[in-house]
Amino acid sequence: MDLVLGRFADAQLAGFSETELGEFETWLDIPDQQIFAWISGQQGAPTEIDTPLFRRLREFRGRGF
């Protein structure tokens, strides 16, 4: 997950609001397999995870990082 989250952070972190920063930090506590299943669309993400920032992450991943 470091590959996905790390590249997303490198590209987007400077523009995060305090709320988005807290959300991103929450993702770091989620097991890699689980967050990857949500990002890849293998499983639907829970409502509290499926936020505008998470959708940006999925779009970022979809562009090949």
Buried (B, 14 or more C-beta within 10 A) or exposed (E): BEEBBEEBBEEBEEEBEEEBEEBBEEBEEBEEEBBBBBBEEEEEBEEEBEBEBBEBBBEBBEEEE
